[in-house]
Amino acid sequence: MTWAVPADRAVVRTLVSLKLRLLRNGLRRSPGRRAVYLIGSLLGLLFTAGLATGVAALHGHAGAADAALVLATSLTIGWAALPLFLFTGDESSDPTRLTMLPLAPGPLLRGSVLAALIGPGPVLSLLLLAGAAVAAADGAGSAVTAVVGVPLAVLTLVVLSRAVAAGNARLLSSRRGKDFAIFGGLLFAVLIQVGNLVFQSTFGKPGAQQLDLSPLQPYAAVLRWIPPVSALGAVHSAGAGAWGVALAQLALAAGLLLVLVRWWHGSLRQLMVTADASTQVATRGVGSSRAWRLLPPGRTGAVMQRHLRYAWREPRAKAAIFTSVGMVLVFCALSVIQGWASVYVVALGGLMLGLQMVNVFGMDGAAFWTVAATLGTPAQAREELRGRAAAVLSYALPLVVVLGLVLAAATGQWGALAPALGLTLAGLGAGIGLGAVLSVLAPYAMPADGNPMRGAAPGQTGVVLLNSFGSMVGVAVLASPVGALLLWLLGDGGPAWTVLAAGPLYGVLVAALGVRIAAGRLVGRLPEILAVVVER
């Protein structure tokens, strides 16, 4: 068995070199991607260094050690949650790509650990934890403990992230896993806002004369014993002369590291010997639902059904819808909690949901050729776009109405509900009309796999910015006549409720005009659209 050791070392070296090649080849795809990566890494490094310096500057203040523990806890949550949301963003974190190779779990684990330590993530974490250690330190004993505790914490964070990824590899690489990432990402965004509210309620308004970190003490008393945060707690304990406590805290972090390594090793072994369930799924027929019988007849109904099915099954489409809905809900919740809520906030929902019509062909990807093959006349193009617009309206209308009712109940502004819904429906129609035009004139490709929020193909950044920001400005401009009417009625004391009739009528006219203009150009631009949406 003497040949096994050199072979294992070769596997480790190969995995490390593979990670370096992935980074290098990723930067070679285009100059734009290389520039974005380098600029983003530099900005991230500067921001992290500034944050670490700010935390380190707390040294000597009361509660500085508590703040360091809270920072380490936030970093731990981020490392644990990141694989669940961006699992496919880093190919080296997916062990299922190596299951067909004759690799033993041991060398694979060692090589994966070293490969995981390569990249900006561990470096930035090391900077943050070093700043936290400086804030918590008190004397030479703390410095000695930090030399051991900080690298131990960084290594534990990296292993935690990879263990979570390997333990959920089958799930996260499936469609259900991508759906989970969508909902998890929304939940993560909500939790960030909740944390922001808790921070504001705990420390009060910004601009206070003196920073008071004492409210963190109850939380830190618990966090200092939770690994790997306990490795930072050991720094403070050693500075206070409690060497027994410091050793116990370091032992907790080391114990968690051993548990994670064992879990990771077991997950790798299971992945290497267990067949992929996706190859064993039996084919099941999809029965017709009574709900589909309510759709309009002809091509419009068929397109509407296809669009709704894709919206439910396609991770990219589902991500776009639920991200928009989640942003609106978070914004509305913040307005209510912070005391500046208004029923007119529902207009944001009409804006965001109407823009689901933007780049509808980009979502199709290479499958757009099946649509292009059946479009021969402007009438067929109008039916295609009408079906997609009707699909967007089928879920956008109920959502904005329910959201308006909830906001009216939360604010008590029942009298403003009618004009607010009128303005919202005008914006919804404007978004659909403008989205149809942009889908034909400025389409762009969407990645077929990986992180659905990653963006378009190289060279299409300008088109993406036009669709993302230009569409918002365009909808605001198109809906401005209804907004001006509402302001005039409110200022003159007129019947503002009439906007509930004028807004939907105006929205229908703008949407119909946009669909008609887009349909007139769609047939002639089919080759260009097909070439763009399948670009990689």
C-alpha positions in Angstrom: 0.0 0.0 0.0 3.0 2.3 -0.2 1.8 3.6 -3.6 -1.4 4.9 -2.1 0.3 7.9 -0.4 1.8 9.4 -3.6 -1.5 8.8 -5.4 -3.4 10.6 -2.7 -1.1 13.5 -2.9 -1.5 13.6 -6.6 -5.3 13.8 -6.1 -4.9 16.7 -3.7 -2.6 18.6 -6.0 -5.0 18.0 -8.9 -8.0 19.3 -7.1 -6.1 22.4 -6.0 -4.8 23.0 -9.5 -8.4 22.4 -10.8 -9.6 25.3 -8.6 -6.9 27.5 -9.9 -7.7 26.6 -13.5 -11.4 27.3 -12.9 -10.6 30.8 -11.6 -8.2 31.5 -14.4 -10.4 30.1 -17.2 -13.4 32.0 -15.8 -11.5 35.2 -16.2 -10.5 34.4 -19.7 -14.1 34.2 -21.0 -14.2 37.9 -21.7 -12.4 41.1 -20.9 -15.6 42.5 -19.3 -15.9 39.6 -17.0 -12.3 39.8 -16.0 -12.6 43.6 -15.3 -15.8 43.0 -13.3 -14.2 40.3 -11.2 -11.0 42.3 -10.5 -12.9 45.5 -9.7 -15.4 43.7 -7.6 -12.7 41.9 -5.7 -10.8 45.1 -5.1 -13.9 46.9 -3.9 -14.8 44.0 -1.7 -11.3 43.9 -0.3 -11.3 47.7 0.4 -14.8 47.5 2.0 -13.8 44.5 4.2 -10.6 46.1 5.2 -12.4 49.3 6.2 -15.0 47.3 8.1 -12.3 45.3 9.9 -10.4 48.5 10.7 -13.6 50.0 12.1 -14.2 46.9 14.3 -10.6 46.9 15.4 -10.9 50.6 16.3 -13.5 49.6 19.0 -10.6 48.1 21.0 -10.7 49.6 24.5 -14.4 50.5 24.3 -16.9 48.8 26.6 -18.6 46.0 24.8 -16.0 45.8 22.0 -15.6 42.0 22.6 -19.4 41.6 22.4 -19.5 43.4 19.1 -16.7 41.1 17.8 -18.7 38.0 18.7 -21.8 39.4 17.0 -19.7 40.0 13.8 -18.3 36.5 13.9 -21.9 35.1 14.3 -23.1 37.0 11.3 -20.1 35.7 9.3 -20.9 32.1 10.4 -24.6 32.4 9.3 -23.4 33.8 5.9 -21.0 30.9 5.3 -23.6 28.3 6.3 -26.4 29.8 4.2 -24.4 30.7 1.1 -24.2 27.2 -0.4 -28.0 26.9 -0.1 -28.6 29.9 -2.3 -25.6 30.0 -4.6 -24.7 26.4 -4.8 -24.1 26.2 -8.5 -22.2 29.5 -8.7 -19.0 27.7 -7.9 -18.4 24.5 -9.8 -15.7 23.3 -7.4 -18.3 23.2 -4.5 -20.3 20.5 -6.3 -19.0 17.1 -5.5 -21.5 15.4 -7.8 -19.3 16.4 -10.7 -16.6 14.0 -9.5 -18.8 11.0 -8.7 -17.8 9.2 -11.9 -14.1 9.3 -11.1 -12.4 6.6 -9.0 -11.6 8.9 -6.1 -11.5 7.9 -2.4 -13.4 10.2 0.0 -10.3 10.9 2.1 -8.0 12.5 -0.7 -11.1 14.2 -2.2 -11.9 15.8 1.2 -8.3 17.0 1.7 -8.0 18.4 -1.7 -11.4 20.1 -1.4 -10.4 21.8 1.8 -7.3 23.2 0.3 -9.2 24.2 -2.9 -11.9 25.9 -0.8 -9.3 28.0 0.9 -8.4 29.5 -2.4 -10.4 32.5 -3.3 -11.6 35.9 -2.0 -14.1 34.5 0.5 -11.5 33.0 3.0 -9.3 36.1 2.7 -12.1 38.5 3.4 -13.2 36.4 6.4 -9.7 36.3 7.7 -9.6 40.1 7.6 -12.9 40.5 9.4 -12.1 38.0 12.1 -8.6 39.5 12.6 -10.3 42.9 13.1 -12.8 41.3 15.5 -9.9 39.6 17.4 -8.2 43.0 17.8 -11.4 44.5 19.2 -11.7 41.6 21.7 -8.0 41.4 22.6 -6.6 42.5 25.9 -2.9 41.9 26.4 -0.3 39.4 25.1 -2.4 36.4 26.1 -5.1 37.5 23.8 -2.6 37.9 20.9 -1.3 34.4 21.4 -4.8 33.0 21.5 -5.8 34.9 18.4 -2.9 33.3 16.4 -4.6 30.0 17.0 -8.3 31.1 17.2 -8.6 33.2 14.1 -7.2 30.6 11.6 -9.2 27.9 13.4 -12.4 29.9 12.9 -11.7 30.6 9.2 -11.0 26.9 8.6 -14.2 25.9 10.4 -16.2 28.4 8.4 -14.8 27.0 5.1 -15.4 23.4 6.1 -18.9 24.3 7.3 -19.8 25.8 3.9 -18.5 22.8 2.0 -20.1 20.3 4.4 -23.5 21.9 3.9 -23.0 21.9 0.2 -22.0 18.2 0.1 -24.7 17.1 2.5 -27.4 18.7 0.3 -25.7 18.1 -3.1 -28.5 16.0 -4.6 -31.2 18.4 -3.4 -29.4 21.6 -4.5 -28.6 20.3 -8.0 -32.3 19.4 -8.7 -35.1 21.7 -9.7 -36.6 21.5 -6.2 -33.2 22.7 -4.8 -33.3 25.7 -7.1 -36.8 26.4 -6.0 -35.6 26.2 -2.4 -32.8 28.6 -3.2 -35.3 31.1 -4.6 -37.5 31.0 -1.5 -34.5 30.8 0.8 -33.0 33.9 -0.8 -36.2 35.8 -0.3 -36.3 34.7 3.3 -32.7 35.7 3.8 -33.5 39.2 2.4 -36.4 39.5 4.9 -34.2 38.4 7.7 -31.6 41.1 6.8 -34.4 43.7 7.0 -35.6 42.3 10.3 -32.0 42.5 11.6 -31.8 46.1 10.5 -35.0 46.9 12.4 -33.7 45.1 15.5 -30.4 47.0 15.2 -32.3 50.4 14.9 -34.6 49.6 17.9 -31.6 48.4 20.0 -29.2 51.3 19.3 -31.6 54.0 18.5 -31.3 56.4 15.7 -27.9 57.0 14.0 -25.9 60.1 15.0 -25.8 59.4 18.7 -23.1 61.3 20.6 -21.6 58.1 22.1 -21.6 54.6 20.9 -23.3 52.3 23.4 -22.6 48.6 22.9 -24.0 47.5 26.2 -27.2 46.0 24.6 -25.1 43.3 23.0 -23.9 41.9 26.3 -26.8 39.4 26.8 -26.4 38.0 23.3 -22.7 37.8 23.6 -22.9 35.9 26.8 -24.5 33.0 24.9 -22.6 33.4 21.6 -19.2 33.1 23.2 -19.9 29.4 23.8 -21.3 28.6 20.4 -18.6 27.3 18.0 -16.9 28.6 15.9 -17.7 32.0 17.5 -16.2 30.5 20.7 -12.7 30.8 19.0 -13.2 34.6 19.2 -14.6 34.3 22.7 -11.3 32.6 23.7 -9.4 35.7 22.7 -11.3 37.8 25.2 -11.2 35.1 27.9 -7.4 34.8 27.5 -7.0 38.5 27.9 -9.0 38.4 31.1 -6.7 35.6 32.5 -9.3 32.9 32.3 -7.1 30.4 30.5 -9.2 27.4 31.4 -12.3 29.1 29.8 -10.2 30.0 26.7 -9.0 26.5 26.2 -12.6 25.2 26.6 -13.8 27.6 24.0 -11.0 26.7 21.5 -11.8 23.0 22.2 -15.5 23.7 21.3 -14.4 25.2 17.9 -12.0 22.3 17.2 -14.7 19.8 18.2 -17.1 21.4 15.7 -14.4 21.3 13.0 -14.0 17.5 13.6 -17.7 16.9 13.5 -18.1 18.9 10.2 -15.1 17.0 8.7 -16.7 13.7 9.6 -20.1 14.8 8.2 -18.4 16.0 5.0 -16.5 12.7 4.7 -19.7 10.7 5.1 -21.5 12.8 2.5 -18.7 12.3 0.0 -18.7 8.6 0.6 -22.4 8.4 0.1 -22.3 10.5 -3.1 -19.6 8.2 -4.5 -21.5 5.0 -4.0 -25.1 6.0 -4.3 -26.9 6.2 -7.7 -28.4 9.5 -8.7 -32.1 9.4 -8.1 -32.7 11.6 -11.1 -31.8 8.6 -13.3 -34.4 6.4 -11.7 -37.5 8.6 -11.7 -40.4 6.9 -13.5 -42.2 8.9 -16.1 -45.6 10.1 -15.0 -48.3 11.6 -17.2 -49.5 15.0 -16.5 -53.3 15.0 -16.3 -55.3 17.9 -17.5 -56.6 20.3 -14.8 -60.0 21.8 -14.8 -58.4 25.2 -14.3 -56.8 25.1 -17.7 -60.3 24.8 -19.3 -61.1 28.3 -18.1 -58.4 29.8 -20.3 -59.3 31.5 -23.6 -59.5 29.2 -26.7 -57.0 29.2 -29.5 -53.4 30.2 -29.5 -53.8 32.9 -26.8 -55.0 30.3 -24.2 -52.3 27.8 -25.2 -49.6 30.4 -24.8 -51.1 31.5 -21.5 -51.0 27.9 -20.2 -47.4 27.4 -21.4 -46.3 30.7 -19.8 -47.9 29.8 -16.4 -46.4 26.3 -16.4 -43.0 27.7 -17.1 -43.5 30.3 -14.3 -44.1 27.5 -11.9 -41.5 25.0 -13.1 -38.7 27.1 -14.5 -36.3 28.3 -11.7 -35.3 31.4 -13.6 -38.9 32.5 -14.2 -39.9 31.6 -10.6 -36.9 33.6 -9.3 -38.0 36.7 -11.2 -41.6 36.5 -10.0 -40.9 35.8 -6.4 -38.0 38.2 -6.2 -40.3 41.0 -7.4 -43.1 40.0 -5.0 -40.6 39.6 -2.1 -39.1 43.1 -2.7 -42.6 44.6 -2.7 -43.6 42.8 0.5 -40.4 43.8 2.3 -40.9 47.4 1.2 -44.5 47.4 2.4 -43.6 45.8 5.7 -40.8 48.3 6.3 -43.2 51.2 5.6 -45.7 49.9 8.1 -43.1 49.1 10.8 -41.2 52.4 10.5 -44.4 54.5 10.5 -44.4 56.0 7.0 -46.8 53.6 5.4 -49.4 54.6 2.8 -51.9 52.7 0.7 -50.2 54.2 -2.4 -47.2 52.0 -1.8 -49.2 49.3 -3.6 -48.3 51.2 -6.8 -44.8 49.7 -6.5 -46.4 46.2 -6.8 -48.0 47.2 -10.1 -44.6 48.5 -11.4 -42.6 45.4 -10.4 -45.2 42.8 -11.5 -45.9 44.6 -14.8 -42.2 44.4 -15.6 -42.5 40.6 -15.6 -43.3 41.1 -19.3 -39.8 42.3 -19.9 -37.5 39.8 -21.8 -40.1 37.1 -22.0 -38.3 35.5 -24.9 -35.0 35.5 -23.1 -36.6 33.2 -20.5 -37.4 30.7 -23.3 -33.7 30.4 -24.3 -33.0 27.9 -27.0 -36.6 26.7 -26.8 -37.7 30.0 -28.5 -37.1 28.3 -31.9 -40.4 26.3 -31.3 -42.2 29.6 -31.0 -40.4 31.3 -33.9 -41.3 28.3 -36.2 -45.1 28.9 -35.6 -45.1 32.7 -36.0 -45.7 33.7 -39.6 -48.1 36.6 -39.5 -48.6 39.7 -37.3 -52.0 38.2 -36.1 -50.2 35.2 -34.7 -47.6 37.4 -33.1 -50.4 39.4 -31.4 -51.9 36.2 -30.1 -48.5 35.1 -28.8 -47.9 38.4 -26.9 -51.5 38.6 -25.7 -51.2 35.1 -24.2 -48.1 36.1 -22.3 -49.6 39.3 -21.2 -52.7 37.6 -20.0 -50.6 35.1 -18.0 -48.8 37.9 -16.2 -52.1 39.6 -15.4 -53.6 36.3 -14.1 -51.3 36.5 -11.1 -50.5 40.2 -11.0 -54.1 41.4 -10.6 -55.0 39.3 -7.6 -51.7 40.1 -5.9 -52.0 43.9 -6.2 -55.7 43.8 -5.1 -54.9 41.7 -2.0 -51.8 43.9 -1.2 -53.9 47.0 -1.5 -56.5 45.6 0.9 -53.8 44.6 3.4 -52.2 48.1 3.3 -55.6 49.8 3.7 -56.3 47.7 6.7 -52.8 48.3 8.2 -53.0 52.1 7.6 -56.7 52.7 7.9 -56.7 54.7 4.6 -59.7 53.0 3.2 -60.7 56.2 1.4 -57.5 56.2 -0.6 -57.8 52.5 -1.7 -59.7 53.2 -4.9 -57.4 55.9 -6.3 -54.3 53.8 -5.2 -55.6 50.8 -7.1 -56.4 52.9 -10.1 -52.8 54.2 -10.2 -51.5 50.7 -9.6 -53.4 49.2 -12.5 -52.3 52.0 -14.8 -48.7 51.2 -13.9 -49.3 47.5 -14.4 -50.7 48.0 -17.9 -47.8 50.4 -18.8 -45.3 47.8 -17.6 -46.9 45.1 -19.8 -47.0 47.3 -22.9 -43.5 48.6 -22.5 -42.3 45.1 -21.6 -43.7 43.7 -24.8 -41.9 46.3 -26.9 -38.6 45.8 -25.0 -38.9 42.0 -25.4 -38.9 42.4 -29.1 -36.5 45.3 -29.6 -34.0 44.6 -26.7 -34.0 40.9 -25.8 -31.0 39.3 -24.0 -29.9 35.8 -23.1 -30.5 34.3 -19.6 -28.2 31.5 -18.2 -29.9 28.1 -18.6 -28.2 26.7 -15.4 -26.4 27.9 -12.4 -27.5 30.9 -10.4 -30.6 32.3 -12.1 -29.8 35.8 -10.9 -26.3 35.8 -12.5 -27.2 37.8 -15.5 -27.0 37.7 -19.3 -24.4 36.5 -21.8 -21.1 38.5 -22.1 -21.5 41.7 -24.1 -25.2 42.2 -23.2 -24.7 44.3 -20.0 -26.0 47.5 -21.7 -29.1 45.7 -22.8 -29.7 44.4 -19.3 -29.3 47.9 -17.8 -31.8 49.2 -20.4 -34.3 46.6 -19.5 -33.8 46.9 -15.8 -33.6 50.6 -15.2 -34.9 52.0 -18.4 -38.1 50.0 -18.1 -38.7 51.4 -14.6 -38.3 55.0 -15.8 -40.4 54.2 -18.9 -43.3 52.9 -16.8 -43.1 55.9 -14.5 -43.3 58.2 -17.5 -46.1 56.2 -19.2 -48.2 56.2 -16.0 -47.6 59.9 -15.3 -50.8 61.1 -16.9 -52.9 59.0 -14.4 -50.6 60.2 -11.6 -51.1 63.8 -12.7 -54.8 63.3 -12.8 -54.7 61.9 -9.2 -52.7 64.9 -7.9 -55.1 67.3 -9.6 -58.1 65.7 -8.1 -56.5 65.5 -4.6 -55.4 69.2 -4.8 -58.8 70.4 -6.1 -60.8 68.3 -3.7 -62.4 66.4 -6.6 -63.6 62.8 -6.6 -60.3 60.9 -6.4 -62.2 57.6 -6.6 -62.7 58.2 -10.3 -59.1 57.2 -10.8 -60.2 53.6 -10.2 -62.0 53.8 -13.5 -59.5 56.0 -15.4 -56.4 54.0 -14.3 -57.5 50.5 -15.5 -58.8 52.0 -18.8 -55.6 53.8 -19.4 -53.6 50.7 -18.5 -55.5 48.6 -20.9 -55.0 51.1 -23.7 -51.2 51.3 -23.1 -50.9 47.5 -22.8 -52.9 47.0 -26.0 -50.9 49.6 -27.9 -47.6 48.1 -26.7 -48.6 44.6 -27.7 -49.7 45.8 -31.1 -46.4 47.7 -31.7 -44.4 44.8 -30.6 -46.3 42.3 -32.7 -45.7 44.4 -35.8 -42.0 44.1 -35.3 -41.8 40.5 -33.9 -42.2 38.5 -37.1 -39.4 40.5 -38.9 -37.1 40.2 -35.9 -37.5 36.5 -35.2 -34.0 35.5 -36.5 -32.3 38.3 -34.5 -34.2 37.4 -31.3 -33.4 33.7 -31.7 -29.7 34.5 -32.2 -29.6 36.7 -29.1 -31.5 34.6 -26.6 -29.5 31.4 -27.2 -26.1 33.3 -27.0 -23.7 31.9 -24.3 
